[in-house]
C-alpha cells in the first residue's frame, strides 16, 4: 500500500455549510464543487497516481439523477479529472468525480436512500415512502437500494471505527449502543471524526456529514479498478493535513 504523503501545512477553510451543499441535488453547484476539488487536491493524494499535485479538469460531463420531487431524472454537470503521471505510467488516467448525493452507476440519489433509512433504520420496505423519497416506482428498485444503503452505511462505520482506533491521542472510539442503528452509529462516529480533526488542528470547525463517508466507501467499492490511494489515507489527508 502506498504511504500517505507528508502534510504541506495547508489549513482547511471549508465551512459546514459549504460541504453540505454538495450533499443535496437541490443545492448542488457544480462550479463551486469544482473549486472544492481543486482545494482538496492541494493535500489529498490523486486517486489515479497516488501523489499530491494540482488538479486538472479533463471534461465537464452530464449525469442524470432522480429528483423525487419531480419524479424524473434531472441532468447535472459532473467533472472528469485527468492525471498525466498516471498516463505516463500506463495506468487509468481519467476519472469522473461524483458529488456525495450521486451513487455510482445509479440514477437513484443517495440523499433519498439515507433519508429513508433515517425513518426505517432496519430497512423495512414501505413502498409509499420509497416512492416519495427515492423517486423509485418499482418495489424491486426500492428494495435493492435500501439493501445497498444498509451495506454502505455499515462499511462506512467500520472504516471510521478503524481510523479512529488508530488516533488515540485525538479521538475516542464510541462503543455501539444497544438498539442503536448502523446509521446512528455512523452519525456518532462522524462527530468523533470532526472532534479529532479539530483537536489535531486540521480544521477550523469544519464538519463532514455522514453521507460523505458513505459516498467515499461506495466509490471505492464500486470502482472498476483499484484506486492508487487507500480510503484511509485519503481520509487522513483530508481531515488531518495541517501539522503546523
ZAMARGU-4260 file (C-alpha; in steps of 0.2 Angstrom, whole numbers, plus 5000, padded with zeros to 4 digits):
<rodrens>
0) 5000/5000/5000 | 5006/5017/4995 | 5011/5028/5010 | 5002/5044/5014 | 5012/5059/5008
5) 5018/5071/5021 | 5007/5086/5025 | 5010/5103/5017 | 5004/5113/5031 | 4989/5120/5022
10) 4974/5124/5033 | 4957/5118/5028 | 4945/5133/5027 | 4929/5124/5022 | 4913/5128/5032
15) 4900/5115/5036 | 4888/5125/5025 | 4900/5123/5010 | 4902/5105/5012 | 4883/5101/5015
20) 4879/5110/4998 | 4886/5095/4989 | 4876/5083/4998 | 4859/5088/4990 | 4853/5088/4972
25) 4843/5104/4975 | 4858/5114/4982 | 4872/5107/4970 | 4883/5120/4962 | 4895/5111/4950
30) 4907/5126/4948 | 4908/5128/4967 | 4911/5109/4968 | 4925/5111/4955 | 4933/5124/4967
35) 4931/5112/4982 | 4940/5098/4972 | 4954/5110/4967 | 4957/5115/4985 | 4956/5096/4991
40) 4969/5092/4978 | 4982/5103/4987 | 4983/5089/5001 | 4973/5074/4996 | 4983/5062/4985
45) 4976/5059/4967 | 4966/5043/4966 | 4974/5039/4949 | 4993/5041/4953 | 4993/5042/4972
50) 5003/5058/4973 | 4998/5076/4978 | 4998/5088/4963 | 4987/5101/4955 | 4970/5095/4949
55) 4967/5095/4930 | 4950/5095/4923 | 4948/5084/4908 | 4930/5087/4904 | 4913/5093/4911
60) 4900/5079/4908 | 4881/5077/4910 | 4874/5064/4923 | 4856/5061/4927 | 4850/5059/4945
65) 4832/5055/4950 | 4823/5070/4958 | 4810/5063/4970 | 4800/5080/4969 | 4798/5079/4950
70) 4798/5060/4949 | 4810/5062/4934 | 4829/5061/4930 | 4837/5078/4932 | 4853/5081/4922
75) 4868/5088/4932 | 4886/5093/4926 | 4900/5082/4934 | 4918/5084/4932 | 4931/5071/4925
80) 4949/5073/4930 | 4965/5068/4921 | 4982/5064/4928 | 4997/5065/4917 | 5008/5055/4929
85) 4996/5040/4928 | 4995/5041/4909 | 5014/5040/4908 | 5014/5025/4920 | 5001/5016/4908
90) 4988/5017/4921 | 4970/5023/4921 | 4972/5042/4919 | 4954/5049/4919 | 4941/5048/4932
95) 4923/5055/4935 | 4922/5063/4952 | 4904/5062/4958 | 4896/5073/4972 | 4891/5064/4988
100) 4872/5063/4983 | 4876/5053/4967 | 4878/5034/4968 | 4890/5027/4956 | 4881/5018/4941
105) 4864/5023/4948 | 4851/5036/4945 | 4843/5035/4962 | 4851/5048/4974 | 4860/5044/4990
110) 4851/5058/4999 | 4834/5049/4997 | 4841/5032/5002 | 4849/5039/5018 | 4833/5049/5022
115) 4823/5033/5020 | 4835/5023/5032 | 4833/5038/5044 | 4815/5033/5045 | 4817/5015/5044
120) 4834/5010/5051 | 4831/4991/5050 | 4827/4993/5031 | 4809/4989/5032 | 4801/4991/5015
125) 4787/5004/5014 | 4783/5007/4995 | 4774/5023/4998 | 4789/5031/5007 | 4801/5023/4995
130) 4792/5031/4980 | 4792/5048/4989 | 4810/5049/4995 | 4819/5039/4981 | 4808/5043/4967
135) 4808/5024/4963 | 4792/5016/4956 | 4797/4998/4956 | 4797/4989/4973 | 4812/4979/4967
140) 4822/4995/4964 | 4817/5001/4981 | 4822/4985/4990 | 4839/4984/4980 | 4844/5002/4985
145) 4839/5000/5003 | 4849/4984/5005 | 4864/4993/4996 | 4862/5008/5008 | 4862/4997/5023
150) 4878/4989/5017 | 4886/5005/5013 | 4882/5013/5030 | 4889/4998/5039 | 4905/4998/5029
155) 4907/5017/5032 | 4905/5014/5050 | 4919/5000/5050 | 4931/5011/5041 | 4928/5026/5053
160) 4930/5015/5068 | 4946/5008/5061 | 4953/5025/5058 | 4948/5032/5075 | 4955/5017/5084
165) 4972/5022/5076 | 4971/5040/5083 | 4971/5038/5102 | 4979/5055/5105 | 4965/5064/5096
170) 4949/5053/5096 | 4938/5042/5107 | 4931/5027/5098 | 4912/5026/5104 | 4905/5009/5108
175) 4889/5004/5099 | 4874/5005/5110 | 4860/4993/5112 | 4847/4995/5099 | 4857/5008/5090
180) 4856/5008/5071 | 4871/5007/5060 | 4865/5025/5053 | 4865/5032/5071 | 4882/5024/5075
185) 4889/5032/5059 | 4882/5049/5064 | 4891/5047/5081 | 4907/5041/5073 | 4907/5056/5061
190) 4905/5068/5076 | 4920/5060/5084 | 4930/5062/5067 | 4926/5081/5067 | 4931/5082/5086
195) 4948/5073/5082 | 4951/5084/5067 | 4949/5100/5077 | 4960/5093/5091 | 4973/5089/5079
200) 4972/5107/5072 | 4967/5101/5054 | 4951/5110/5053 | 4943/5126/5059 | 4926/5120/5064
205) 4923/5110/5048 | 4911/5096/5049 | 4909/5081/5037 | 4892/5074/5035 | 4890/5055/5037
210) 4884/5055/5018 | 4901/5060/5013 | 4909/5044/5022 | 4896/5033/5014 | 4899/5040/4997
215) 4918/5038/4998 | 4916/5020/5003 | 4903/5017/4989 | 4915/5025/4976 | 4930/5014/4982
220) 4919/4998/4982 | 4911/5001/4965 | 4927/5007/4956 | 4930/4996/4941 | 4949/4995/4946
225) 4959/4998/4962 | 4962/5016/4966 | 4980/5022/4968 | 4977/5028/4986 | 4968/5019/5000
230) 4952/5026/5008 | 4961/5028/5025 | 4975/5038/5018 | 4963/5049/5009 | 4953/5052/5024
235) 4968/5056/5035 | 4975/5068/5022 | 4958/5077/5021 | 4955/5078/5039 | 4972/5079/5047
240) 4983/5088/5034 | 4988/5103/5045 | 5003/5099/5056 | 5009/5117/5058
</rodrens>
